[in-house]
């Protein structure tokens, strides 16, 4: 499992990836992975030689099941705190509300919570837009709604890295929007892409993407935004 940037370990699984940050105090997991995430995390930490470092916190980008399935277990196993977006509280409690096309996701998650024995949790810290976490030189929560109401990215300003959660997906040298059935509001998701790019990051790290550098993922996101702008101009 690769170090994709100094201090950032990427834990990869089929169709999904999540991240571990390291600072002088220990480790911080961004999202908890999906099926097999606990095993994959332990293996990744061993291979990197990080297995004896304390896991201090779990940071959640949003409330979809493939991101929070293991959060309660990780927090208990490591004695770690949980920080998560306030506006996705119903997801953590196992009672998410979906409407429109995203009701498909709601049905899938309802089955998944039962089959995968989901354990609800309440964060130790509720996150709102621009809140700061005391990780490394400071990580800032950035509200990027659209995928869910509370969806957040996390901005490591010192390094110029933005963890983008499910703002976009990045495979086969190309970025695209998540399918409408996974988005709370796809048009709002597009506006959130503009918010992310306006921060002028040096690199971005999505939660669904091929193994690539943060800089390469950023180039893909910029090209996606260009395609969106061109498609809008063609509609007028």
DRENPA-3360 file (N, C-alpha, C; in nm, 2 decimals, always signed):
BEGIN
1 = XXXXXXXX = +0.09/-0.12/+0.00/+0.00/+0.00/+0.00/+0.09/+0.12/+0.00 ~ +0.07/+0.21/-0.09/+0.17/+0.31/-0.12/+0.16/+0.44/-0.03 ~ +0.27/+0.50/-0.01/+0.28/+0.64/+0.04/+0.25/+0.73/-0.08 ~ +0.14/+0.80/-0.09/+0.11/+0.88/-0.21/+0.16/+1.02/-0.19 ~ +0.20/+1.06/-0.07/+0.25/+1.19/-0.04/+0.32/+1.18/+0.09 ~ +0.43/+1.25/+0.12/+0.49/+1.24/+0.25/+0.39/+1.26/+0.37 ~ +0.38/+1.15/+0.45/+0.29/+1.15/+0.56/+0.15/+1.10/+0.53 ~ +0.12/+1.06/+0.41/-0.01/+1.01/+0.37/+0.00/+0.87/+0.31;
9 = XXXXXXXX = -0.06/+0.77/+0.38/-0.06/+0.63/+0.33/-0.20/+0.61/+0.27 ~ -0.20/+0.55/+0.15/-0.33/+0.51/+0.09/-0.36/+0.37/+0.11 ~ -0.48/+0.33/+0.16/-0.52/+0.20/+0.18/-0.62/+0.17/+0.06 ~ -0.58/+0.07/-0.02/-0.66/+0.04/-0.14/-0.74/-0.09/-0.13 ~ -0.86/-0.08/-0.18/-0.95/-0.19/-0.19/-1.02/-0.19/-0.33 ~ -1.08/-0.30/-0.37/-1.15/-0.29/-0.50/-1.26/-0.18/-0.50 ~ -1.24/-0.08/-0.59/-1.34/+0.02/-0.61/-1.34/+0.13/-0.50 ~ -1.24/+0.13/-0.41/-1.25/+0.22/-0.30/-1.11/+0.23/-0.24;
17 = XXXXXXXX = -1.08/+0.35/-0.19/-0.96/+0.37/-0.11/-0.98/+0.47/+0.00 ~ -0.90/+0.45/+0.10/-0.90/+0.55/+0.21/-0.76/+0.58/+0.26 ~ -0.75/+0.67/+0.35/-0.62/+0.73/+0.38/-0.58/+0.73/+0.53 ~ -0.45/+0.73/+0.55/-0.40/+0.75/+0.69/-0.30/+0.86/+0.69 ~ -0.32/+0.96/+0.78/-0.22/+1.07/+0.79/-0.13/+1.04/+0.91 ~ -0.01/+1.08/+0.90/+0.08/+1.06/+1.02/+0.13/+1.20/+1.06 ~ +0.14/+1.23/+1.19/+0.21/+1.34/+1.24/+0.29/+1.30/+1.36 ~ +0.34/+1.40/+1.44/+0.43/+1.36/+1.55/+0.35/+1.29/+1.66;
25 = XXXXXXXX = +0.22/+1.31/+1.67/+0.14/+1.25/+1.77/+0.09/+1.11/+1.74 ~ +0.08/+1.08/+1.61/+0.03/+0.95/+1.58/-0.04/+0.95/+1.44 ~ -0.14/+0.87/+1.43/-0.21/+0.84/+1.30/-0.35/+0.88/+1.30 ~ -0.41/+0.92/+1.19/-0.54/+0.96/+1.17/-0.60/+0.90/+1.05 ~ -0.71/+0.83/+1.06/-0.77/+0.76/+0.94/-0.88/+0.84/+0.89 ~ -0.87/+0.87/+0.76/-0.98/+0.94/+0.69/-1.07/+0.84/+0.62 ~ -1.19/+0.83/+0.68/-1.29/+0.73/+0.65/-1.24/+0.59/+0.70 ~ -1.33/+0.49/+0.70/-1.29/+0.37/+0.76/-1.30/+0.25/+0.66;
33 = XXXXXXXX = -1.31/+0.28/+0.53/-1.32/+0.17/+0.44/-1.45/+0.10/+0.44 ~ -1.46/+0.00/+0.35/-1.58/-0.08/+0.34/-1.56/-0.22/+0.38 ~ -1.61/-0.32/+0.30/-1.59/-0.46/+0.34/-1.44/-0.49/+0.34 ~ -1.40/-0.55/+0.45/-1.26/-0.59/+0.46/-1.17/-0.47/+0.50 ~ -1.22/-0.35/+0.52/-1.14/-0.24/+0.55/-1.05/-0.25/+0.67 ~ -1.10/-0.31/+0.78/-1.02/-0.33/+0.90/-0.90/-0.41/+0.87 ~ -0.91/-0.53/+0.80/-0.80/-0.61/+0.76/-0.70/-0.54/+0.67 ~ -0.76/-0.47/+0.57/-0.67/-0.40/+0.48/-0.59/-0.29/+0.55;
41 = XXXXXXXX = -0.66/-0.22/+0.64/-0.59/-0.11/+0.72/-0.47/-0.17/+0.80 ~ -0.50/-0.28/+0.87/-0.39/-0.34/+0.95/-0.28/-0.39/+0.87 ~ -0.31/-0.45/+0.75/-0.20/-0.49/+0.66/-0.12/-0.38/+0.61 ~ -0.19/-0.27/+0.57/-0.12/-0.15/+0.52/-0.02/-0.09/+0.62 ~ -0.07/-0.08/+0.75/+0.01/-0.03/+0.85/+0.13/-0.11/+0.88 ~ +0.11/-0.24/+0.88/+0.23/-0.34/+0.90/+0.33/-0.32/+0.79 ~ +0.29/-0.32/+0.66/+0.38/-0.31/+0.55/+0.46/-0.17/+0.56 ~ +0.40/-0.07/+0.61/+0.47/+0.06/+0.61/+0.55/+0.08/+0.74;
49 = XXXXXXXX = +0.53/-0.02/+0.83/+0.60/-0.01/+0.96/+0.54/+0.09/+1.06 ~ +0.41/+0.12/+1.03/+0.33/+0.21/+1.12/+0.25/+0.14/+1.22 ~ +0.26/+0.01/+1.23/+0.16/-0.07/+1.31/+0.17/-0.04/+1.46 ~ +0.28/+0.01/+1.51/+0.29/+0.04/+1.65/+0.27/+0.19/+1.69 ~ +0.23/+0.27/+1.59/+0.20/+0.41/+1.61/+0.05/+0.42/+1.66 ~ +0.02/+0.50/+1.75/-0.12/+0.51/+1.80/-0.21/+0.58/+1.69 ~ -0.33/+0.52/+1.68/-0.43/+0.58/+1.59/-0.51/+0.67/+1.68 ~ -0.50/+0.80/+1.66/-0.56/+0.90/+1.75/-0.70/+0.94/+1.71;
57 = XXXXXXXX = -0.73/+0.94/+1.58/-0.86/+0.98/+1.54/-0.91/+0.92/+1.41 ~ -1.04/+0.92/+1.39/-1.11/+0.88/+1.27/-1.18/+1.01/+1.21 ~ -1.15/+1.05/+1.09/-1.21/+1.16/+1.03/-1.30/+1.12/+0.92 ~ -1.43/+1.16/+0.92/-1.53/+1.11/+0.82/-1.56/+1.22/+0.72 ~ -1.56/+1.18/+0.59/-1.59/+1.27/+0.48/-1.74/+1.29/+0.46 ~ -1.81/+1.18/+0.48/-1.96/+1.18/+0.46/-2.02/+1.05/+0.51 ~ -2.15/+1.04/+0.51/-2.22/+0.93/+0.57/-2.25/+0.80/+0.49 ~ -2.21/+0.79/+0.37/-2.24/+0.67/+0.29/-2.18/+0.55/+0.35;
65 = XXXXXXXX = -2.25/+0.44/+0.34/-2.21/+0.32/+0.41/-2.07/+0.27/+0.38 ~ -2.02/+0.29/+0.25/-1.89/+0.24/+0.21/-1.78/+0.32/+0.27 ~ -1.82/+0.43/+0.34/-1.72/+0.51/+0.41/-1.72/+0.50/+0.56 ~ -1.84/+0.46/+0.62/-1.85/+0.46/+0.76/-1.88/+0.32/+0.82 ~ -1.88/+0.21/+0.74/-1.90/+0.08/+0.79/-1.82/+0.04/+0.91 ~ -1.69/+0.07/+0.90/-1.60/+0.03/+1.01/-1.56/+0.14/+1.11 ~ -1.63/+0.25/+1.10/-1.59/+0.36/+1.19/-1.60/+0.33/+1.34 ~ -1.72/+0.28/+1.38/-1.74/+0.24/+1.52/-1.64/+0.14/+1.56;
73 = XXXXXXXX = -1.61/+0.04/+1.48/-1.51/-0.06/+1.52/-1.37/-0.01/+1.54 ~ -1.33/+0.08/+1.44/-1.20/+0.13/+1.45/-1.18/+0.22/+1.57 ~ -1.28/+0.30/+1.60/-1.28/+0.39/+1.72/-1.26/+0.31/+1.84 ~ -1.34/+0.20/+1.86/-1.33/+0.12/+1.98/-1.20/+0.04/+1.99 ~ -1.16/-0.01/+1.87/-1.03/-0.09/+1.87/-0.91/-0.01/+1.91 ~ -0.91/+0.11/+1.86/-0.79/+0.20/+1.88/-0.81/+0.30/+1.99 ~ -0.93/+0.31/+2.05/-0.95/+0.42/+2.15/-0.94/+0.55/+2.08 ~ -0.99/+0.57/+1.96/-0.97/+0.69/+1.88/-1.10/+0.77/+1.89;
81 = XXXXXXXX = -1.08/+0.91/+1.87/-1.20/+0.99/+1.86/-1.25/+0.99/+1.72 ~ -1.38/+1.03/+1.70/-1.44/+1.04/+1.57/-1.48/+1.19/+1.55 ~ -1.44/+1.24/+1.43/-1.49/+1.37/+1.39/-1.56/+1.35/+1.25 ~ -1.68/+1.41/+1.24/-1.77/+1.38/+1.12/-1.86/+1.50/+1.10 ~ -1.90/+1.52/+0.97/-1.99/+1.63/+0.93/-2.12/+1.62/+1.00 ~ -2.16/+1.74/+1.06/-2.28/+1.74/+1.14/-2.41/+1.71/+1.05 ~ -2.40/+1.76/+0.92/-2.52/+1.75/+0.84/-2.55/+1.60/+0.79 ~ -2.46/+1.51/+0.82/-2.49/+1.37/+0.79/-2.52/+1.28/+0.91;
89 = XXXXXXXX = -2.56/+1.35/+1.02/-2.59/+1.28/+1.14/-2.68/+1.16/+1.13 ~ -2.78/+1.17/+1.04/-2.88/+1.06/+1.03/-2.82/+0.94/+0.97 ~ -2.71/+0.96/+0.89/-2.64/+0.84/+0.83/-2.57/+0.76/+0.94 ~ -2.50/+0.83/+1.03/-2.43/+0.76/+1.14/-2.52/+0.69/+1.23 ~ -2.64/+0.74/+1.25/-2.74/+0.68/+1.33/-2.81/+0.56/+1.26 ~ -2.78/+0.54/+1.14/-2.84/+0.43/+1.06/-2.98/+0.46/+1.01 ~ -3.01/+0.60/+1.00/-3.15/+0.64/+0.95/-3.13/+0.74/+0.84 ~ -3.06/+0.72/+0.74/-3.04/+0.82/+0.64/-3.17/+0.85/+0.56;
97 = XXXXXXXX = -3.18/+0.97/+0.51/-3.30/+1.01/+0.43/-3.26/+1.04/+0.29 ~ -3.32/+0.97/+0.20/-3.29/+0.98/+0.06/-3.41/+1.02/-0.02 ~ -3.39/+1.09/-0.13/-3.50/+1.13/-0.22/-3.46/+1.13/-0.36 ~ -3.55/+1.13/-0.45/-3.52/+1.13/-0.59/-3.44/+1.01/-0.63 ~ -3.35/+1.02/-0.73/-3.27/+0.91/-0.78/-3.19/+0.84/-0.67 ~ -3.15/+0.92/-0.57/-3.06/+0.86/-0.46/-3.13/+0.77/-0.37 ~ -3.27/+0.75/-0.39/-3.34/+0.65/-0.31/-3.28/+0.51/-0.34 ~ -3.23/+0.49/-0.46/-3.17/+0.36/-0.49/-3.05/+0.33/-0.40;
105 = XXXXXXXX = -2.97/+0.43/-0.37/-2.86/+0.42/-0.27/-2.92/+0.39/-0.13 ~ -3.03/+0.45/-0.10/-3.09/+0.42/+0.03/-3.14/+0.28/+0.04 ~ -3.20/+0.22/-0.06/-3.24/+0.08/-0.06/-3.12/-0.01/-0.05 ~ -3.01/+0.02/-0.12/-2.89/-0.06/-0.12/-2.83/-0.06/+0.02 ~ -2.83/+0.06/+0.08/-2.76/+0.07/+0.21/-2.85/+0.01/+0.32 ~ -2.98/+0.01/+0.31/-3.07/-0.06/+0.40/-3.04/-0.21/+0.41 ~ -3.02/-0.27/+0.29/-2.98/-0.41/+0.29/-2.84/-0.43/+0.35 ~ -2.75/-0.34/+0.31/-2.61/-0.35/+0.35/-2.59/-0.34/+0.50;
113 = XXXXXXXX = -2.67/-0.25/+0.56/-2.65/-0.23/+0.71/-2.69/-0.36/+0.78 ~ -2.79/-0.43/+0.73/-2.83/-0.56/+0.79/-2.73/-0.67/+0.76 ~ -2.69/-0.68/+0.64/-2.60/-0.79/+0.60/-2.46/-0.78/+0.65 ~ -2.42/-0.65/+0.67/-2.28/-0.63/+0.71/-2.27/-0.59/+0.86 ~ -2.38/-0.60/+0.93/-2.39/-0.57/+1.07/-2.33/-0.43/+1.11 ~ -2.39/-0.33/+1.04/-2.34/-0.20/+1.07/-2.37/-0.15/+1.21 ~ -2.27/-0.09/+1.28/-2.28/-0.04/+1.41/-2.29/+0.12/+1.41 ~ -2.40/+0.17/+1.45/-2.41/+0.32/+1.45/-2.31/+0.38/+1.55;
121 = XXXXXXXX = -2.29/+0.51/+1.54/-2.20/+0.58/+1.62/-2.24/+0.73/+1.63 ~ -2.19/+0.79/+1.73/-2.21/+0.94/+1.75/-2.07/+1.00/+1.75 ~ -2.04/+1.09/+1.67/-1.91/+1.15/+1.67/-1.87/+1.22/+1.80 ~ -1.75/+1.22/+1.83/-1.70/+1.30/+1.95/-1.69/+1.45/+1.91 ~ -1.67/+1.48/+1.78/-1.67/+1.61/+1.74/-1.75/+1.63/+1.61 ~ -1.85/+1.72/+1.61/-1.93/+1.75/+1.49/-1.86/+1.86/+1.41 ~ -1.85/+1.83/+1.28/-1.77/+1.93/+1.20/-1.87/+2.01/+1.11 ~ -1.84/+2.14/+1.11/-1.90/+2.24/+1.03/-1.80/+2.30/+0.93;
129 = XXXXXXXX = -1.85/+2.37/+0.83/-1.76/+2.43/+0.73/-1.65/+2.52/+0.79 ~ -1.53/+2.49/+0.75/-1.41/+2.57/+0.79/-1.36/+2.54/+0.93 ~ -1.42/+2.44/+1.00/-1.36/+2.39/+1.13/-1.22/+2.34/+1.10 ~ -1.14/+2.35/+1.21/-1.00/+2.30/+1.20/-0.98/+2.19/+1.29 ~ -0.90/+2.09/+1.24/-0.86/+1.98/+1.33/-0.71/+1.99/+1.36 ~ -0.68/+1.95/+1.48/-0.54/+1.97/+1.52/-0.46/+1.84/+1.48 ~ -0.44/+1.83/+1.35/-0.36/+1.73/+1.29/-0.25/+1.79/+1.21 ~ -0.13/+1.74/+1.24/-0.01/+1.80/+1.17/-0.01/+1.95/+1.19;
137 = XXXXXXXX = +0.00/+2.03/+1.08/+0.00/+2.18/+1.09/-0.14/+2.23/+1.09 ~ -0.24/+2.14/+1.09/-0.38/+2.19/+1.08/-0.45/+2.14/+0.96 ~ -0.56/+2.07/+0.97/-0.64/+2.03/+0.86/-0.78/+2.10/+0.88 ~ -0.83/+2.15/+0.77/-0.95/+2.23/+0.77/-1.06/+2.15/+0.70 ~ -1.18/+2.15/+0.76/-1.30/+2.09/+0.70/-1.36/+2.18/+0.60 ~ -1.38/+2.14/+0.48/-1.44/+2.22/+0.37/-1.57/+2.16/+0.33 ~ -1.68/+2.23/+0.35/-1.81/+2.17/+0.31/-1.82/+2.17/+0.16 ~ -1.84/+2.05/+0.10/-1.85/+2.03/-0.04/-1.98/+1.94/-0.07;
145 = XXXXXXXX = -2.09/+2.00/-0.05/-2.22/+1.93/-0.05/-2.26/+1.89/-0.20 ~ -2.35/+1.80/-0.20/-2.40/+1.75/-0.33/-2.40/+1.60/-0.34 ~ -2.29/+1.54/-0.30/-2.29/+1.39/-0.29/-2.38/+1.35/-0.17 ~ -2.36/+1.41/-0.06/-2.46/+1.41/+0.05/-2.47/+1.55/+0.10 ~ -2.57/+1.58/+0.19/-2.59/+1.71/+0.24/-2.46/+1.76/+0.32 ~ -2.40/+1.67/+0.39/-2.29/+1.71/+0.48/-2.15/+1.68/+0.42 ~ -2.14/+1.63/+0.30/-2.01/+1.59/+0.24/-1.91/+1.69/+0.26 ~ -1.79/+1.65/+0.30/-1.68/+1.74/+0.33/-1.55/+1.69/+0.26;
153 = XXXXXXXX = -1.47/+1.79/+0.22/-1.33/+1.76/+0.19/-1.24/+1.81/+0.31 ~ -1.12/+1.77/+0.31/-1.03/+1.81/+0.42/-0.90/+1.87/+0.36 ~ -0.87/+1.99/+0.40/-0.77/+2.08/+0.33/-0.64/+2.08/+0.42 ~ -0.54/+2.02/+0.37/-0.41/+2.03/+0.44/-0.33/+2.14/+0.37 ~ -0.35/+2.26/+0.42/-0.30/+2.38/+0.35/-0.15/+2.38/+0.34 ~ -0.08/+2.34/+0.45/+0.07/+2.34/+0.44/+0.12/+2.26/+0.32 ~ +0.06/+2.15/+0.29/+0.10/+2.07/+0.18/+0.03/+2.09/+0.05 ~ -0.08/+2.18/+0.06/-0.15/+2.20/-0.06/-0.24/+2.08/-0.11;
161 = XXXXXXXX = -0.27/+1.99/-0.02/-0.34/+1.87/-0.05/-0.49/+1.88/+0.00 ~ -0.58/+1.85/-0.09/-0.72/+1.84/-0.05/-0.77/+1.70/-0.07 ~ -0.82/+1.64/+0.04/-0.89/+1.51/+0.04/-1.03/+1.54/+0.00 ~ -1.07/+1.48/-0.11/-1.20/+1.52/-0.17/-1.31/+1.42/-0.15 ~ -1.29/+1.31/-0.08/-1.40/+1.22/-0.06/-1.46/+1.17/-0.19 ~ -1.59/+1.18/-0.20/-1.66/+1.14/-0.32/-1.70/+1.26/-0.41 ~ -1.63/+1.37/-0.41/-1.66/+1.48/-0.49/-1.66/+1.44/-0.64 ~ -1.56/+1.35/-0.67/-1.55/+1.30/-0.81/-1.48/+1.16/-0.80;
169 = XXXXXXXX = -1.49/+1.09/-0.91/-1.41/+0.96/-0.92/-1.31/+0.97/-1.03 ~ -1.20/+0.90/-1.01/-1.08/+0.92/-1.10/-1.02/+0.79/-1.14 ~ -1.06/+0.74/-1.25/-1.01/+0.61/-1.30/-0.97/+0.62/-1.45 ~ -0.88/+0.54/-1.49/-0.84/+0.53/-1.63/-0.80/+0.66/-1.69 ~ -0.72/+0.74/-1.62/-0.67/+0.87/-1.66/-0.78/+0.97/-1.68 ~ -0.90/+0.95/-1.62/-1.01/+1.05/-1.64/-1.09/+1.06/-1.52 ~ -1.14/+1.18/-1.49/-1.23/+1.20/-1.38/-1.37/+1.21/-1.43 ~ -1.47/+1.18/-1.35/-1.61/+1.19/-1.38/-1.68/+1.22/-1.25;
177 = XXXXXXXX = -1.81/+1.26/-1.27/-1.90/+1.28/-1.16/-1.95/+1.15/-1.11 ~ -1.98/+1.14/-0.98/-2.04/+1.02/-0.93/-2.18/+1.00/-1.00 ~ -2.23/+0.88/-1.02/-2.36/+0.86/-1.08/-2.47/+0.93/-1.00 ~ -2.57/+0.97/-1.07/-2.68/+1.05/-1.00/-2.74/+0.97/-0.88 ~ -2.75/+0.84/-0.90/-2.81/+0.76/-0.79/-2.73/+0.77/-0.66 ~ -2.61/+0.81/-0.67/-2.53/+0.83/-0.54/-2.52/+0.97/-0.49 ~ -2.58/+1.06/-0.57/-2.57/+1.20/-0.53/-2.70/+1.25/-0.47 ~ -2.69/+1.33/-0.36/-2.81/+1.40/-0.31/-2.86/+1.51/-0.40;
185 = XXXXXXXX = -2.76/+1.58/-0.46/-2.79/+1.69/-0.56/-2.67/+1.70/-0.65 ~ -2.68/+1.65/-0.77/-2.57/+1.65/-0.86/-2.53/+1.79/-0.91 ~ -2.62/+1.88/-0.92/-2.59/+2.02/-0.96/-2.51/+2.09/-0.84 ~ -2.55/+2.06/-0.72/-2.47/+2.12/-0.61/-2.33/+2.05/-0.60 ~ -2.32/+1.93/-0.65/-2.19/+1.86/-0.65/-2.10/+1.94/-0.75 ~ -2.15/+1.98/-0.86/-2.07/+2.05/-0.96/-2.02/+2.19/-0.90 ~ -2.11/+2.25/-0.82/-2.07/+2.38/-0.76/-1.96/+2.35/-0.65 ~ -1.97/+2.24/-0.59/-1.86/+2.20/-0.49/-1.73/+2.18/-0.56;
193 = XXXXXXXX = -1.73/+2.12/-0.68/-1.60/+2.11/-0.76/-1.54/+2.25/-0.78 ~ -1.62/+2.34/-0.81/-1.57/+2.48/-0.83/-1.52/+2.54/-0.70 ~ -1.58/+2.50/-0.59/-1.53/+2.55/-0.46/-1.39/+2.48/-0.43 ~ -1.38/+2.36/-0.46/-1.25/+2.29/-0.44/-1.14/+2.34/-0.53 ~ -1.17/+2.37/-0.65/-1.06/+2.42/-0.74/-1.03/+2.56/-0.71 ~ -1.12/+2.64/-0.65/-1.09/+2.78/-0.61/-0.99/+2.79/-0.50 ~ -0.97/+2.68/-0.43/-0.87/+2.68/-0.32/-0.73/+2.67/-0.37 ~ -0.72/+2.64/-0.51/-0.59/+2.63/-0.57/-0.50/+2.52/-0.51;
201 = XXXXXXXX = -0.55/+2.40/-0.49/-0.47/+2.30/-0.44/-0.36/+2.26/-0.53 ~ -0.25/+2.20/-0.47/-0.14/+2.15/-0.55/-0.17/+2.00/-0.59 ~ -0.26/+1.94/-0.52/-0.30/+1.80/-0.55/-0.43/+1.77/-0.47 ~ -0.50/+1.67/-0.52/-0.62/+1.62/-0.46/-0.62/+1.47/-0.45 ~ -0.69/+1.42/-0.35/-0.69/+1.27/-0.33/-0.84/+1.23/-0.31 ~ -0.89/+1.16/-0.42/-1.03/+1.12/-0.41/-1.04/+0.98/-0.34 ~ -1.16/+0.94/-0.30/-1.18/+0.82/-0.23/-1.22/+0.70/-0.33 ~ -1.24/+0.74/-0.45/-1.26/+0.63/-0.55/-1.17/+0.67/-0.67;
209 = XXXXXXXX = -1.06/+0.61/-0.68/-0.96/+0.65/-0.79/-0.85/+0.55/-0.81 ~ -0.79/+0.55/-0.92/-0.68/+0.47/-0.95/-0.56/+0.52/-0.87 ~ -0.45/+0.43/-0.87/-0.33/+0.47/-0.80/-0.26/+0.58/-0.88 ~ -0.26/+0.70/-0.83/-0.20/+0.81/-0.90/-0.16/+0.91/-0.80 ~ -0.07/+1.00/-0.84/-0.03/+1.11/-0.75/-0.14/+1.21/-0.73 ~ -0.13/+1.28/-0.62/-0.23/+1.39/-0.60/-0.23/+1.49/-0.72 ~ -0.12/+1.52/-0.77/-0.11/+1.61/-0.88/-0.18/+1.56/-1.01 ~ -0.17/+1.43/-1.03/-0.24/+1.37/-1.15/-0.39/+1.37/-1.13;
217 = XXXXXXXX = -0.44/+1.34/-1.01/-0.58/+1.35/-0.98/-0.63/+1.49/-1.00 ~ -0.55/+1.59/-0.96/-0.59/+1.73/-0.98/-0.60/+1.76/-1.13 ~ -0.51/+1.71/-1.21/-0.52/+1.74/-1.35/-0.65/+1.68/-1.41 ~ -0.68/+1.56/-1.37/-0.81/+1.50/-1.41/-0.93/+1.58/-1.37 ~ -0.93/+1.63/-1.25/-1.04/+1.71/-1.20/-1.05/+1.84/-1.28 ~ -0.94/+1.90/-1.31/-0.94/+2.02/-1.38/-1.00/+2.00/-1.52 ~ -0.96/+1.88/-1.58/-1.02/+1.85/-1.72/-1.17/+1.82/-1.71 ~ -1.21/+1.76/-1.60/-1.35/+1.73/-1.58/-1.43/+1.87/-1.57;
225 = XXXXXXXX = -1.37/+1.96/-1.50/-1.44/+2.09/-1.48/-1.45/+2.16/-1.62 ~ -1.34/+2.15/-1.70/-1.34/+2.21/-1.83/-1.45/+2.15/-1.92 ~ -1.47/+2.02/-1.91/-1.58/+1.96/-1.99/-1.71/+2.00/-1.94 ~ -1.73/+2.02/-1.81/-1.86/+2.07/-1.76/-1.89/+2.21/-1.81 ~ -1.79/+2.29/-1.80/-1.80/+2.43/-1.85/-1.84/+2.43/-2.00 ~ -1.77/+2.35/-2.08/-1.80/+2.35/-2.22/-1.94/+2.30/-2.25 ~ -1.99/+2.20/-2.17/-2.12/+2.14/-2.19/-2.23/+2.25/-2.16 ~ -2.20/+2.33/-2.05/-2.29/+2.43/-2.02/-2.30/+2.54/-2.13;
233 = XXXX = -2.19/+2.58/-2.18/-2.19/+2.68/-2.29/-2.26/+2.63/-2.41 ~ -2.25/+2.49/-2.44/-2.32/+2.44/-2.55/-2.47/+2.43/-2.54 ~ -2.52/+2.45/-2.41/-2.66/+2.44/-2.38/-2.73/+2.58/-2.41 ~ -2.65/+2.68/-2.43/-2.70/+2.82/-2.45/-2.70/+2.86/-2.59;
% end
